[in-house]
Amino acid sequence: MHVFAFILLLLSPVWPLGENPLPNDPYIIINKQSNELAYIQNKEIKQIIKVATGKTVNLTPEGEFTVTVKAVNPYYRRSNIEGGAPQNPLGVRWIGFDARETDGRIYGIHGTNQPDSIGKYVSNGCIRVENREVSHLYDQVPLGTKVWIVSTDQSFEELAAQKGMVNIQQKTGD
């Protein structure tokens, strides 16, 4: 019995929704300083898109989180607005993550009915993305994907390399 428990402990980092993403797993980095999101897969930055983040520096949480909920045409419960309604501020997709010990229904990457807000500091803590962009991202991101939110002047290449998600090519002189 002790051997079985020991084996489980050894394998726990590779279980789904575990602590450490594998190098080829999808990965999202959001930089609040530049209001940009990088989508990484197979050790390559596939896409960088503009986003909107929190009105104040503390509204959008920083840290590494896990995608736990996904929804098409999400319901906006704060104002009782049906999913898919033009006045729904969550737009067409919701990719929720477990920030601040929540269940993925409080903080998320979502579309917007206010595309002019993209690139600005205007949200209540979520990450706003244009509907077209969030629809594409939604199709690429499985449950369990890690989301790392930072505020830095480092490049996405540097940040991804820190997490082992990309290899930075060494430049050689002539």
C-alpha positions in Angstrom: 0.0 0.0 0.0 2.8 2.4 0.8 4.4 1.7 -2.6 1.2 2.6 -4.3 0.9 5.9 -2.4 4.5 6.8 -3.2 3.9 6.2 -6.9 0.9 8.4 -6.8 2.9 11.2 -5.2 5.6 10.8 -7.9 3.1 11.0 -10.7 0.9 13.9 -9.3 2.7 16.7 -11.3 1.6 15.2 -14.6 -2.0 14.7 -13.8 -4.5 16.9 -15.7 -4.9 20.3 -14.1 -1.7 19.6 -12.2 0.9 22.2 -11.1 3.3 22.1 -14.1 2.4 22.4 -17.8 4.3 20.2 -20.1 6.4 22.0 -22.7 4.1 21.4 -25.7 0.9 22.2 -23.7 -1.1 25.3 -24.6 -0.2 28.3 -22.4 -1.5 31.8 -22.1 0.5 34.8 -20.8 -1.3 38.1 -20.2 0.8 41.2 -19.6 -1.1 44.0 -17.9 1.5 46.5 -18.6 1.1 46.2 -22.4 -2.5 45.0 -22.3 -1.6 42.0 -24.5 -2.2 38.3 -24.5 0.2 35.7 -25.9 -1.1 32.2 -26.9 1.7 29.6 -26.9 1.6 26.1 -28.2 4.2 23.5 -29.2 7.0 25.8 -27.9 5.9 28.6 -30.2 4.1 31.9 -29.7 1.2 31.4 -32.1 -0.7 34.7 -31.5 -0.4 38.0 -29.6 -3.6 40.0 -29.2 -4.6 43.3 -27.6 -6.8 43.0 -24.5 -8.4 45.2 -21.8 -7.6 44.7 -18.2 -8.7 46.1 -14.8 -9.5 49.7 -14.1 -7.0 49.7 -11.3 -3.8 47.7 -10.9 -5.2 45.3 -8.3 -8.5 44.4 -10.1 -6.9 41.9 -12.5 -5.1 39.3 -10.4 -1.5 38.4 -11.1 -0.2 34.9 -10.9 -0.5 31.5 -12.6 -4.0 30.1 -12.8 -5.8 27.2 -14.5 -8.7 27.3 -17.0 -11.6 25.5 -15.3 -14.7 26.7 -17.2 -15.5 27.4 -20.8 -18.8 28.7 -22.2 -20.3 29.8 -25.5 -22.6 32.9 -25.2 -22.1 33.2 -21.5 -24.9 34.4 -19.3 -24.1 37.7 -17.4 -25.6 37.0 -14.0 -24.7 40.4 -12.5 -27.3 42.1 -14.6 -29.4 39.1 -15.6 -28.5 39.3 -19.3 -28.9 36.2 -21.5 -26.0 34.8 -23.4 -25.8 36.0 -27.0 -27.8 39.2 -26.3 -26.1 42.3 -27.9 -26.1 44.1 -24.5 -24.2 41.3 -22.8 -20.7 42.7 -21.8 -19.2 39.2 -21.8 -19.4 38.8 -25.6 -19.5 35.5 -27.3 -17.1 33.3 -25.3 -16.0 32.8 -21.7 -12.7 31.1 -20.7 -12.8 31.1 -16.9 -9.8 30.6 -14.6 -9.4 29.9 -10.9 -7.8 33.2 -9.7 -8.1 34.2 -6.1 -9.5 30.8 -5.1 -12.5 31.1 -7.3 -14.1 28.4 -9.5 -13.6 30.0 -13.0 -16.9 31.8 -13.0 -15.6 35.1 -11.6 -12.4 35.8 -13.5 -12.0 35.0 -17.1 -10.9 35.9 -20.6 -14.1 36.9 -22.5 -15.4 38.7 -25.5 -17.0 42.2 -25.3 -19.8 44.3 -26.6 -17.5 47.3 -26.3 -14.7 46.7 -28.8 -13.4 50.3 -28.3 -12.4 49.3 -24.8 -9.7 46.9 -26.1 -6.2 48.1 -25.1 -7.5 50.1 -22.2 -7.7 49.7 -18.4 -11.4 49.5 -18.0 -12.6 46.0 -16.7 -13.6 44.9 -13.2 -10.8 42.4 -13.3 -11.4 40.2 -16.3 -9.5 40.1 -19.5 -11.6 41.6 -22.4 -10.9 40.4 -25.9 -12.5 41.2 -29.3 -15.2 38.7 -30.0 -13.5 37.4 -33.2 -10.3 36.9 -31.3 -11.8 35.2 -28.2 -13.8 32.8 -30.5 -10.5 31.7 -32.1 -8.8 31.4 -28.7 -11.7 29.5 -27.2 -11.3 26.8 -29.9 -7.6 26.4 -29.2 -7.6 26.3 -25.4 -8.6 23.2 -23.5 -9.6 23.0 -19.9 -6.5 22.7 -17.7 -4.6 25.3 -19.8 -2.4 27.5 -17.6 -2.9 31.3 -17.6 -0.1 33.5 -16.3 -0.9 37.1 -15.6 2.0 39.5 -15.1 2.8 43.2 -15.3 6.3 43.7 -16.7 8.3 45.2 -19.4 9.7 41.8 -20.4 8.9 40.4 -23.8 6.6 37.4 -24.3 9.6 35.5 -25.5 11.5 36.1 -22.3 8.5 35.3 -20.1 7.7 32.1 -22.0 11.3 31.0 -21.8 11.2 31.5 -18.0 8.4 28.9 -17.9 10.1 26.6 -20.3 7.3 27.2 -22.9 9.6 28.4 -25.7 13.3 28.1 -26.6 15.0 31.4 -27.2 17.3 31.2 -30.2 20.8 32.3 -29.5 22.0 34.9 -31.9 25.5 34.4 -33.2 27.8 37.1 -34.6 29.2 37.0 -38.1 
